[in-house]
Amino acid sequence: MRFRTCGDSGVLVELADLDETLRVFAALRSSKAAGIPGSNALDAVTQLIPAARTILISFDPLLASRADIIAAVRALDVSTDVCRRSRTVEIPVIYDGEDLADIAQLLGVSVPQVIARHCAHAWSVAFVGFAPGFAYLTGGDEIFDVPRRKVPRLSVPAGAVGLAGTFSGVYPRVSSGGWQLLGHTEKTMWDEHADPPALLQPGDAVRFTPARERVVAGTASCLSDSGESDKHDRILALQLSDSPESDKRCGPDSSIMATTALEATRPGLLTTFQDDGRCAADMGVTGSGAADPCSSHLANALVGNPTDVPVLEITGGGVRFTAHGDMVVAVAGAPAPITIIGKATWNSGLGAQRNAGNQSHASERTVVIRQEAMLLRDGEVIEIGVPTSGLRDYLAVRGGFDVARSLGSAATDTMSGIGPKPVAAGQLLPVLSPIGRHPSTMRGPRPNGGHGNSIGLPEPWPEHLPKSDDITELHVRLGPRDDWFTATGISDFFDQIWTVTAQSNRVGLRLQGERSLERRDATELASEATLPGSIEVPTSGQPVIFLRDQPVTGGYPVIAVLTSESLILAGQLPPGAKIRFRMSDSPESDKQNTQSQEHREAR
């Protein structure tokens, strides 16, 4: 075994092959569940994510050290073989993928031969990752060893069937991805209402079969520029199928009305529900949750909620909400102009004149200058402008929003589509009744910092959030794959200024620098787990910082991982922001930096 650093609370265990990986994973799970003597350090483990040749072990650094975790893993008995399931799942495929012709040319065979070889052998589900229900399939024809795309696609449609390295897989939902696409299937791969939600489970056998009534047309479309109409039909079908009746929003004309609710009069660029996220990585589901959890927790504390109550995460400001019923709200996060607009009233003109020509339609306006709880009366409006620094604000309401949970969380996962959909114009956001005093009896700050029924004390806006004109420093720990880069590549990573591009979102921040990072190892990396804060480097050499909606597994080397504090700061980086990476100043990071440099020089 080799042990690689993965951030400030992770260890990546590197193993010889998939069989050893599955044996160690099984031993870890059984030892942790059984509480085997001598493995107390495993009580600190918070997450296990197996991949092709690695297992990511996330742990609580307050309960165990990295050395404790490594010692516990070395002491495991991994001699027992893993029992494999024998269920066979058939997946019909329409072979019309955008990369089908390129794959055939790369492998030196014809398109029909690629299709025949893909269907000839049964594949086996090794593990699940990257996205909910995304199964990594092994054991296909030995001809398949296909490199990923140099630049990942920003959007791959649901049902796309692809190849990467020696793996094949099916994209369950629309997502970004760098796999080479063979075609698509109309079979549902992920249904969160099913038990289990994922169609494919580790150990299942998978047989791909061509959908013969369309395979000829699909093949022809791959070899020419035709087939656009069929592509548009599939996109339309996807859009329609992605809006089930149960998820339709409650608009102003809806029969579903709440006693107390916020109406999203203007929802802005992107407003989503977020909480502390979910824990379902074993199904390929990322954690999600607030990009800036400190601000999310503060907003809840200001209105007297527990910290993990769902809030609204507002990206880029420019929003407007109308209160239906009295409620206590608070906004925390990026400094932004906030205005409370009262109900419109008719005011007389100068003196005692009462004629209609001198009457005016006016509203009382209150400007909020700090992070604090405020009473929003029925009919009043709260406006949140564009942040002067940072990117995201969090709006909490006393009692919390009445929003459905999926896999234990109300967080919106923008990559996989799990959780509530982004807030739309006219949507009513029901509010739960707070336990204790009625909102209208609370008119100002109360002591005790938001515990129980108490409203938290006001706080000034943070002054440390990034601005587009300034350089923001982010601290990292090198690894787990820093040794895949040359000394020049490591120097360029730290020495140059990087710019956050407009192609950034909750999944990750795409960076642009003058010099691409030079790799020492140009081979394909077998897919392995990623964490929020992982800095992945695609073949282009331009890094991507993964945020809260990151893929559970990825196929490009991770050069470094942000510290916990810098990950929170990265969640507030707007497009166009400038950043510079710095080595974490912890003693462990200093030791790690020395070891990494020695390892690179030895190679």
TAHUKA-V592555 format. One record per pair of residues at least 6 apart in sequence whose C-alpha atoms are under 8 Angstrom apart, sorted by the first residue. I is the first residue (numbers start at 1). GAP is how many residues later the second one is. Records with the same first field share a line. If there is no record, write none. Layout:
I = GAP  GAP
This chain:
1 = 12  13  14  15
2 = 11  12  13
3 = 8  9  10  11  67
4 = 7  8  9  10  475  476
5 = 6  7  472  473  474  475
6 = 6  471  472  473  474  554  555
7 = 469  470  471  472  526  527  553  554  555  556
8 = 53  469  555  556
9 = 49  50  51  52  57
10 = 46  47  48  49  56
11 = 45  46  47  55  59
12 = 42  43  44  45  468
13 = 41  42  43  44
14 = 39  40  41
15 = 6  38  39
16 = 37
17 = 35  36
18 = 33  34  35  108
20 = 33  58
21 = 29  30  31  32  33  34
22 = 28  60
23 = 55  56  57  58  59
24 = 52  54
25 = 23  25  30
26 = 56
27 = 49  50  51
28 = 45  48
31 = 8  11  45
32 = 7  10  11
35 = 8
38 = 34
39 = 33  36
40 = 32
41 = 22  23  27  28  31
42 = 27  30
44 = 15  16  17  19  20
45 = 12  13  14  15
46 = 11  12  13  14
47 = 9  10  11  12  234
48 = 7  8  9  10  233  234
49 = 6  7  8  232  233  480
50 = 6  77  478  479
51 = 75  76  77  78  476  477  478  502
52 = 74  75  474  475  476
53 = 473  475
54 = 474  475
55 = 473  474
56 = 472  473
84 = 118  119  120
85 = 117  118  119
86 = 117  118  119
87 = 116  117  118
88 = 116  117  118  119
89 = 111  115  116  117  118
90 = 116  117  118  119
91 = 94  96  115  116  117  118
92 = 93  94  95  116  117  118  119
93 = 68  90  91  92  93  115  116  117  118
94 = 89  90  91  116  117  118  120  121  124
95 = 20  87  88  89  115  116  120  123  124
96 = 86  87  88  119  121  122  123  124  125  126
97 = 63  64  84  85  86  87  121  125
98 = 83  84  85  124
99 = 81  82  83  123
100 = 11  80  81  82  83  122
101 = 10  121  122
103 = 11  43  77
104 = 6  7  10
106 = 40
107 = 36  37
111 = 108
115 = 95
117 = 24
118 = 22  23  90
119 = 88  89  90  91
120 = 21
121 = 18  19  20  86
122 = 17  18  83  84  85  86
123 = 14  15  16  17  82  83  84
124 = 13  14  15  78  79  80  81  82
125 = 10  11  12  13  75  76  77  78  79  80  81
126 = 9  10  11  12  76  77
127 = 8  9  10  74  75
128 = 6  7  8  73  74  154  155  156
129 = 6  7  152  153  154  155  156  400  422  423  424
130 = 154  155  399  421  422  423  424
131 = 40  41  42  153  154  155  284  285  420  421  422
132 = 40  41  58  66  151  152  153  154  284
133 = 39  56  57  64  65  66  67  150  151  152
134 = 35  36  37  38  55  150
135 = 34  35  65  66  67
136 = 31  32  33
137 = 30  31  32  69
138 = 28  29  30
140 = 26  27
142 = 24
144 = 19  21  22  23
145 = 19  20  21  22
146 = 17  18  19  20  34
147 = 17  18  33  377
148 = 15  16  17  30  31  32  376
149 = 29  30  31  390
150 = 28  388  389  390
151 = 27  387  388  389
152 = 24  25  26  27  386
153 = 23  24  25
154 = 21  22  23
155 = 19  20  21  22
156 = 15  18  19  20  21
157 = 14  16  17  18  78
158 = 13  14  15  16  17  80
159 = 11  12  13  14  25  26  27  28  29  30
160 = 10  11  12  21  22  23  24  25
161 = 7  8  9  10  20  21  22  23  24
162 = 6  7  8  17  18  19  20  21
163 = 6  16  17  18  19
164 = 15  16
165 = 359  361
170 = 14  19
171 = 18
172 = 16  17  18
173 = 17  243  244
174 = 241  242  243
175 = 240  241
176 = 239
188 = 11
189 = 9  10  11
190 = 7  8  9
191 = 6  7  8
192 = 6  214  215
198 = 85
218 = 9
220 = 6
221 = 6
247 = 173  174
249 = 175  178  179
250 = 6  7  176  177  178  179
251 = 175  176  177
252 = 174  175  176
257 = 171
258 = 170  172  173
259 = 65  66  171
260 = 63  64  65  66  67  170  171  172  173
261 = 62  63  64  167  168  169  170
262 = 59  60  61  62  166  167  168  169
263 = 58  59  60  61  163  164  165  166
264 = 55  56  57  58  159  160  161  162  163  164  165
265 = 54  55  56  57  160  161  162
266 = 52  53  54  55  159  160
267 = 51  52  53  54  156  157  158
268 = 46  47  48  49  50  51  52
269 = 46  47  48  49
270 = 44  45  46  152  153
271 = 41  42  43  44  151  152
272 = 40  41  42  139  140  148  149  150  151
273 = 37  38  39  40  137  138  139  147  149  150
274 = 14  15  16  36  37  38  39  136  137  138
275 = 14  15  21  33  34  35  36  134  135  136
276 = 12  13  14  17  32  133  135
277 = 10  11  12  13  132  133  134
278 = 8  9  10  11  129  130  131  133
279 = 6  7  8
280 = 6  7  127
281 = 6  271
284 = 268  269
285 = 131  266  267
286 = 127  262  263  264  265  266
287 = 261  262
288 = 123  124  125  260  261  262
289 = 122  123  124  259  260
290 = 6  23  121  258
291 = 215  256  257  277  280  281
292 = 41  100  276  277  279  280
293 = 275
294 = 274
295 = 37  38  98  99
296 = 11  15  36  37  98  99  100
297 = 10  11
298 = 9  34
299 = 31  32  33  72  95  96  97
300 = 6  7  8  9  11  30  96  97  98  150
301 = 6  148  149  150  154  155
302 = 28  70  71  147  148  153  154  155  156
303 = 25  26  27  70  93  94  95  147  151  152  153
304 = 94  145  146  147  148  149  150  151  152
305 = 93  94  95  145  146  147  148
306 = 145  146
309 = 91  92
310 = 86  90  91  93  100  101
311 = 83  84  85  86  89  90
312 = 82  83  84
313 = 79  80  81  82
314 = 78  79  80  81
315 = 76  77  78
316 = 70  71  75  76
317 = 19  67  68  69  70  74  75  76
318 = 65  66  67  68
319 = 64  65  66
320 = 61  62  63  64
321 = 60  61  62
322 = 57  58  59  60
323 = 53  54  55  56  57  58
324 = 53  54  55
325 = 52  53  54
326 = 49  50  51  52  113  114
327 = 48  49  50  51  70  71  112  113
328 = 45  46  47  48  69  70  111  114
329 = 44  45  46  47  66  67  68  69
330 = 41  42  43  44  65  66  67
331 = 40  41  42  62  63  64  65
332 = 39  40  61  62  63  129
333 = 57  59  60  61  128  129
334 = 53  54  55  56  57  58  59  127  128  131  238
335 = 52  53  54  55  126  127
336 = 48  49  50  51  52  53
337 = 30  31  32  47  48  49  50
338 = 29  30  31  44  45  46  47
339 = 26  27  28  29  43  44  45
340 = 25  26  27  28  36  40  41  42  43
341 = 22  23  24  25  39  40  41  42
342 = 21  22  23  37  38  39
343 = 20  21  36  37
344 = 17  18  19  20
345 = 16  17  18
346 = 13  14  15  16
347 = 12  13  14  15
348 = 6  10  11  12
349 = 9  10  11
350 = 8
369 = 91
370 = 88  89  90  91
371 = 87  88  89  90
372 = 73  84  85  86  87
373 = 71  72  82  83  85
374 = 69  70
375 = 64  65  67  68  69
376 = 6
377 = 63
388 = 79
389 = 76  77  78  79
390 = 75  76  77  182  183  184
391 = 180  181  182  183
392 = 179  180
397 = 34
398 = 35  36
399 = 32  33  34  35  36
400 = 31  32  33  34
401 = 28  29  30  31
402 = 27  28  29  30
403 = 7  17  26  27
404 = 6  15  16
405 = 6  14  15
406 = 12  13
409 = 10
410 = 9  10
411 = 8  9
412 = 6  7  8  9  10
413 = 6  136
414 = 92  93  135
415 = 92  134  135  136
435 = 18
436 = 17
437 = 16
445 = 10  11  12  13
446 = 8  9  10  11
447 = 7  8  9  10
448 = 6  7  8  9
449 = 6  7  8
450 = 6  7
465 = 104  107
466 = 6  103  106  107  108  111
467 = 106  107  110
468 = 106  107  108  109  110
469 = 108  109
470 = 107  108
471 = 26  106  107  108  109
472 = 105  106  107  108
473 = 106  107  108  109
474 = 88  92  95  96  105  106  107  108
475 = 87  88  91  106  107  108  109
476 = 84  85  86  87  90  105  106  107  108
477 = 83  84  85  86  106  107  112  115
478 = 81  82  83  105  111  114  115  118
479 = 79  80  81  82
480 = 78  79  80
481 = 76  77  78  79
482 = 8  75  76  77  78  114
483 = 37  76  113  116  117
484 = 35  36  37  38  73  75
485 = 32  33  34  35  36  74
486 = 32  33  34  114
487 = 110  113
488 = 29  30
489 = 27  28  29  30
490 = 27
492 = 23  24  25
493 = 24  88
494 = 86  87  88
495 = 85  86
496 = 17  18  84
497 = 16  81  82  83
498 = 13  14  15  80  81  82
499 = 12  13  14  76  77  78  79  80
500 = 9  10  11  12  73  74  75  76  77  78  79
501 = 8  9  10  11  74  75
502 = 8  73  74
503 = 6  7
504 = 6  71
506 = 41  42  43  44  65
507 = 39  40  41  42  43  44
508 = 36  37  38  39  40  41  42
509 = 35  36  37  38
510 = 32  33  34  35
511 = 31  32  33  34
512 = 30  31
513 = 29
516 = 24  25  26
517 = 20  24  25
518 = 23
519 = 22
524 = 31  32
525 = 30  31  32
526 = 29
527 = 26  27  28  29
528 = 25  26  27
529 = 23  24  25
530 = 20  21  22  23  24
531 = 15  19  21
532 = 14  15  16  17  18  35
533 = 12  13  14  28  29  30  31  34
534 = 11  12  13  24  25  26  27  28
535 = 8  9  10  11  23  24  25  26  27
536 = 7  8  9  10  20  21  22  23  24
537 = 6  7  19  20  21  22
538 = 6  18  19
539 = 17
547 = 20  23  24
563 = 21
583 = 6  7
584 = 6
